[in-house]
Amino acid sequence: MNFLDLFANAQAWIFEAIVQPLVFQIGLGEFVEDAFHGVEWFLMGVCELLLLFIVLRPLEALMPVHKISDPYARWNDFIYTALHRLGIFSVLIFLLLDPMLDSLTALAHLQGVNPFNLENLWPGMLEHPVLVFLVYLLVLDFFDYWYHRAEHQFNWWWALHSVHHSQRNMNLWSDNRNHLFDDVLRDIYMGLIAIVIGVQPGQYVMLVVVSRMLQSLQHANVRIHFGRWGERLLVSPRYHRTHHAIGIGHETHGKGSIGGHNFAVLFPLWDILFGTALFIKEFSLTGIRDQLPAPEGSSRDYGHGFWSQQWLGIQRLLGRDRQSARNAQHISST
């Protein structure tokens, strides 16, 4: 019995023995098909966590960029990763948006308007599934790049996204260290883009899995780069670490740059095209400048645990953080 058979059998057993009875018991039988897909998403998350721990954790021990000064910080990031990977957040939003967009598409047809679909640009595209997958990955990454730049451009958005950048012990679990509200916004945004360009639910699951596995590698505490040309093809741990670097990743303002460098999520192509790429050989220290003690910073507190990080993000968003004005002035002066 191969892995796919084991996966299918596990999905069927969990669904039939646990999920399906629970769905009918609470009176949500109309969502039983979505619940089946949710079990698939959960199991894929379990496989991701195991693979990340088996592959990346030993690499972090063998070739670390820095010694982890706060072991709890890594454990706290794991909570974010488990919450994100084992949940059905992204796919649930996608499945909720899909019928809504179907209704809008039907309405558009009645008005004689044909909705955009990426596959319509090339009639024979469906005959090459690997190429279709790569094209979808590239297009979604393009929109993800601009979402990421916006997080660094607008003060209210940075108030949320700074949760992600405040990790000074960046590690393989740090990719999902985000404010939950920001996660909701991004999942809605990416789900809408995927539906509009014609991505099917099964394709979307695989696109999300591939993307976030690569992003886990990018955040790992490993002294790895892809060489002169490889770094221009795929975001490496060194390239992305520069984005997280103190005084470089967010706080640098200059010509051709919006609040920093290296915003590309998967493909540095977008940074190169839009003038935000920065290729350096150093493996930088990560964090935000105003976390540092005076005179370099202002010892700003971004929270130590999950709930404090979420709460302080809301406080910054509402402008109730006492140091928000001081921080804005500090960043604008760099």
C-alpha positions as CSV (number, residue, x, y, z in Angstrom):
1,M,0.0,0.0,0.0
2,N,1.5,3.3,-1.1
3,F,1.3,6.7,0.6
4,L,-1.7,7.9,-1.4
5,D,-3.7,4.8,-0.4
6,L,-2.8,5.3,3.2
7,F,-3.8,9.0,3.0
8,A,-7.1,8.2,1.4
9,N,-7.9,5.5,3.9
10,A,-7.1,7.8,6.8
11,Q,-9.2,10.5,5.4
12,A,-12.2,8.2,4.9
13,W,-11.9,6.7,8.4
14,I,-11.6,10.1,10.1
15,F,-14.5,11.4,8.1
16,E,-16.8,8.5,8.6
17,A,-16.0,7.7,12.2
18,I,-15.7,11.3,13.6
19,V,-16.5,14.2,11.3
20,Q,-19.6,13.1,9.4
21,P,-21.6,12.0,12.6
22,L,-20.6,15.3,14.2
23,V,-21.7,17.4,11.2
24,F,-25.2,15.7,11.2
25,Q,-25.5,15.9,14.9
26,I,-25.1,19.6,15.0
27,G,-27.5,20.1,12.0
28,L,-25.0,21.1,9.3
29,G,-25.6,18.2,6.9
30,E,-25.6,20.6,3.9
31,F,-21.8,21.1,4.5
32,V,-20.9,17.4,4.7
33,E,-19.0,17.6,1.4
34,D,-17.0,20.6,2.6
35,A,-16.3,18.7,5.8
36,F,-14.8,15.9,3.8
37,H,-12.4,18.3,2.1
38,G,-11.7,19.8,5.5
39,V,-10.4,16.4,6.7
40,E,-8.1,16.3,3.6
41,W,-6.8,19.7,4.5
42,F,-6.2,18.6,8.1
43,L,-4.2,15.5,7.1
44,M,-2.1,17.4,4.6
45,G,-1.3,19.8,7.4
46,V,-0.2,16.9,9.6
47,C,2.0,15.7,6.8
48,E,3.5,19.1,6.4
49,L,4.4,19.5,10.1
50,L,6.0,16.1,10.1
51,L,8.0,16.8,6.9
52,L,9.1,20.2,8.2
53,F,10.3,18.7,11.5
54,I,12.1,15.8,9.9
55,V,13.9,17.9,7.2
56,L,14.3,21.5,8.4
57,R,14.8,20.9,12.2
58,P,18.0,18.9,11.7
59,L,19.3,21.5,9.2
60,E,18.7,24.2,11.8
61,A,20.8,22.2,14.3
62,L,23.6,21.5,11.7
63,M,23.9,24.9,10.1
64,P,22.2,27.6,12.1
65,V,22.5,31.3,11.3
66,H,22.4,32.1,15.0
67,K,21.8,30.4,18.3
68,I,18.2,30.6,19.5
69,S,18.3,32.9,22.5
70,D,14.7,32.3,23.5
71,P,13.5,28.7,23.0
72,Y,10.0,29.7,24.0
73,A,9.9,32.0,21.0
74,R,10.3,29.0,18.7
75,W,7.6,27.1,20.5
76,N,5.3,30.0,20.3
77,D,5.8,30.2,16.5
78,F,5.0,26.5,16.4
79,I,1.5,27.3,17.9
80,Y,0.9,29.7,15.0
81,T,2.0,27.1,12.5
82,A,-0.1,24.3,14.0
83,L,-3.2,26.6,14.2
84,H,-2.7,27.6,10.5
85,R,-1.7,24.2,9.0
86,L,-4.1,22.0,10.9
87,G,-7.1,24.2,10.4
88,I,-9.2,24.6,7.3
89,F,-9.0,28.4,7.3
90,S,-7.7,29.1,3.8
91,V,-9.8,26.4,2.1
92,L,-12.9,27.3,4.1
93,I,-12.7,30.9,2.9
94,F,-12.1,29.7,-0.7
95,L,-15.1,27.3,-0.5
96,L,-17.3,30.1,0.9
97,L,-16.3,32.6,-1.8
98,D,-16.7,30.1,-4.6
99,P,-20.5,29.9,-4.6
100,M,-20.8,33.7,-4.1
101,L,-18.6,34.3,-7.2
102,D,-20.6,31.7,-9.1
103,S,-23.7,33.7,-8.5
104,L,-21.9,36.9,-9.7
105,T,-20.7,35.1,-12.8
106,A,-24.2,33.9,-13.6
107,L,-25.4,37.5,-13.2
108,A,-22.6,38.7,-15.5
109,H,-23.6,36.2,-18.1
110,L,-27.1,37.5,-18.1
111,Q,-25.7,41.0,-18.8
112,G,-23.6,39.6,-21.6
113,V,-20.3,39.9,-19.7
114,N,-17.9,37.0,-19.8
115,P,-15.7,36.8,-16.7
116,F,-11.9,36.5,-17.0
117,N,-10.4,33.1,-16.8
118,L,-6.7,32.5,-17.2
119,E,-7.1,29.3,-19.1
120,N,-9.1,31.1,-21.8
121,L,-5.9,33.0,-22.8
122,W,-4.4,29.7,-24.1
123,P,-6.9,27.2,-25.5
124,G,-4.6,24.2,-25.1
125,M,-3.4,25.1,-21.6
126,L,-5.4,22.3,-19.9
127,E,-3.5,19.7,-21.8
128,H,-0.4,20.5,-19.8
129,P,-1.3,20.2,-16.0
130,V,2.2,20.9,-14.7
131,L,2.4,24.0,-16.8
132,V,-1.0,25.1,-15.6
133,F,0.1,24.6,-12.0
134,L,3.2,26.7,-12.5
135,V,1.3,29.5,-14.3
136,Y,-1.2,29.7,-11.5
137,L,1.6,29.7,-8.9
138,L,3.4,32.5,-10.7
139,V,0.2,34.6,-11.1
140,L,-0.9,34.1,-7.5
141,D,2.7,35.0,-6.4
142,F,2.5,38.3,-8.3
143,F,-0.7,39.3,-6.4
144,D,0.9,38.1,-3.2
145,Y,3.9,40.4,-3.8
146,W,1.7,43.5,-4.0
147,Y,-0.3,42.4,-0.9
148,H,3.0,42.1,1.0
149,R,4.2,45.5,-0.2
150,A,0.9,47.0,1.0
151,E,1.4,45.5,4.5
152,H,4.6,47.6,4.7
153,Q,3.2,50.7,3.1
154,F,0.2,51.6,5.2
155,N,0.6,52.2,9.0
156,W,-2.6,50.4,10.0
157,W,-1.5,47.3,8.0
158,W,2.0,47.4,9.4
159,A,0.5,47.5,12.9
160,L,-0.7,44.0,12.2
161,H,2.1,42.7,10.0
162,S,4.7,43.8,12.5
163,V,3.7,40.8,14.6
164,H,5.5,38.7,11.9
165,H,8.6,40.9,11.8
166,S,9.1,41.1,15.5
167,Q,10.5,37.6,15.7
168,R,14.2,38.1,16.6
169,N,14.7,34.3,16.7
170,M,13.4,33.5,13.2
171,N,13.0,29.8,12.7
172,L,11.3,27.2,10.5
173,W,7.9,27.8,12.3
174,S,8.0,31.6,11.8
175,D,6.2,31.8,8.5
176,N,2.7,31.6,10.1
177,R,3.5,34.0,13.0
178,N,0.9,36.6,11.8
179,H,-1.9,38.5,13.3
180,L,-5.1,36.5,12.8
181,F,-7.0,39.5,11.3
182,D,-4.2,39.9,8.7
183,D,-4.5,36.2,7.9
184,V,-8.2,36.6,7.3
185,L,-7.6,39.6,4.9
186,R,-4.9,37.7,3.0
187,D,-6.9,34.5,2.7
188,I,-10.0,36.4,1.4
189,Y,-7.8,38.3,-1.1
190,M,-5.9,35.3,-2.4
191,G,-9.1,33.2,-2.5
192,L,-10.8,35.8,-4.7
193,I,-7.8,36.0,-7.0
194,A,-7.6,32.3,-7.4
195,I,-11.3,31.9,-8.2
196,V,-11.3,34.8,-10.7
197,I,-8.4,33.3,-12.6
198,G,-10.0,29.9,-12.7
199,V,-8.3,27.8,-10.0
200,Q,-10.3,24.7,-8.9
201,P,-10.6,23.8,-5.2
202,G,-8.3,20.7,-5.6
203,Q,-5.7,22.8,-7.4
204,Y,-5.9,25.5,-4.8
205,V,-5.1,23.1,-2.0
206,M,-1.9,22.0,-3.7
207,L,-0.9,25.6,-4.6
208,V,-1.3,26.6,-1.0
209,V,0.7,23.6,0.3
210,V,3.6,24.1,-2.1
211,S,3.7,27.9,-1.4
212,R,3.7,27.5,2.4
213,M,6.3,24.7,2.4
214,L,8.7,26.9,0.5
215,Q,7.9,29.8,2.8
216,S,8.8,27.6,5.8
217,L,12.2,27.0,4.2
218,Q,12.6,30.7,3.7
219,H,12.1,31.5,7.4
220,A,14.3,28.6,8.7
221,N,17.3,29.4,10.8
222,V,19.6,27.8,8.3
223,R,22.7,29.2,6.6
224,I,21.5,28.3,3.1
225,H,21.5,30.3,-0.2
226,F,20.9,29.3,-3.8
227,G,23.9,31.0,-5.4
228,R,24.1,34.0,-7.7
229,W,21.5,32.9,-10.2
230,G,19.4,30.6,-8.0
231,E,18.7,33.6,-5.7
232,R,17.1,35.4,-8.7
233,L,14.9,32.4,-9.5
234,L,13.5,31.4,-6.1
235,V,13.4,33.1,-2.7
236,S,16.1,31.6,-0.4
237,P,16.5,31.7,3.4
238,R,19.3,34.3,2.9
239,Y,17.2,36.4,0.5
240,H,14.2,36.4,2.8
241,R,16.2,37.0,5.9
242,T,17.3,40.3,4.4
243,H,13.7,41.2,4.2
244,H,13.5,40.6,8.0
245,A,16.7,42.4,8.7
246,I,16.7,45.1,11.3
247,G,16.8,48.5,9.6
248,I,16.6,46.9,6.1
249,G,13.6,44.7,5.8
250,H,10.9,47.3,6.7
251,E,12.5,50.5,7.8
252,T,14.5,51.5,4.8
253,H,12.9,54.2,2.5
254,G,14.4,55.2,-0.7
255,K,14.1,55.4,-4.5
256,G,12.2,52.5,-5.9
257,S,11.5,51.1,-2.5
258,I,8.3,51.0,-0.4
259,G,9.2,50.4,3.2
260,G,12.1,48.0,2.6
261,H,13.3,45.2,0.3
262,N,12.7,41.7,-0.9
263,F,8.9,41.5,-0.7
264,A,8.6,38.6,-3.1
265,V,6.9,35.6,-1.5
266,L,8.3,32.9,-3.9
267,F,9.9,34.4,-7.0
268,P,12.4,37.3,-6.7
269,L,11.4,38.2,-10.3
270,W,8.8,40.7,-8.9
271,D,11.4,42.5,-6.7
272,I,13.8,42.7,-9.6
273,L,11.1,44.1,-12.0
274,F,9.7,46.6,-9.5
275,G,13.0,47.8,-7.9
276,T,12.8,46.3,-4.4
277,A,15.4,43.5,-4.7
278,L,18.5,43.6,-2.5
279,F,21.1,40.9,-2.9
280,I,23.6,40.7,-0.1
281,K,25.9,37.9,1.1
282,E,25.3,38.4,4.9
283,F,22.8,36.5,7.0
284,S,21.3,39.4,8.9
285,L,19.9,39.6,12.4
286,T,16.1,39.9,12.3
287,G,13.6,42.0,14.1
288,I,12.3,45.6,14.1
289,R,14.6,48.6,15.0
290,D,12.3,50.0,17.7
291,Q,12.5,46.7,19.6
292,L,16.1,47.5,20.4
293,P,17.1,49.4,23.6
294,A,17.8,53.1,23.4
295,P,19.6,54.8,21.7
296,E,19.1,52.5,18.7
297,G,15.5,51.8,19.5
298,S,12.8,52.4,22.1
299,S,12.4,48.9,23.6
300,R,8.9,48.6,22.1
301,D,7.0,45.6,23.3
302,Y,5.5,43.4,20.6
303,G,4.4,40.6,23.0
304,H,6.1,37.4,24.1
305,G,3.2,34.9,23.8
306,F,0.4,34.3,21.3
307,W,-2.3,36.2,23.0
308,S,-0.1,39.2,24.0
309,Q,1.1,39.5,20.4
310,Q,-2.5,39.4,19.1
311,W,-3.7,42.0,21.7
312,L,-0.8,44.4,21.1
313,G,-1.4,44.2,17.4
314,I,-5.0,45.4,17.9
315,Q,-3.7,48.1,20.2
316,R,-1.4,49.4,17.5
317,L,-4.1,49.1,14.9
318,L,-6.4,51.3,17.1
319,G,-3.6,53.8,17.8
320,R,-3.7,53.0,21.5
321,D,-0.1,51.9,21.8
322,R,1.7,54.7,23.7
323,Q,4.8,54.3,21.5
324,S,3.1,54.3,18.1
325,A,3.7,58.0,17.5
326,R,7.3,57.7,18.5
327,N,7.7,54.6,16.3
328,A,6.2,56.3,13.3
329,Q,8.6,59.3,13.7
330,H,11.5,57.0,14.1
331,I,10.7,55.0,10.9
332,S,10.1,58.1,8.8
333,S,13.4,59.5,9.8
334,T,15.4,56.5,8.4
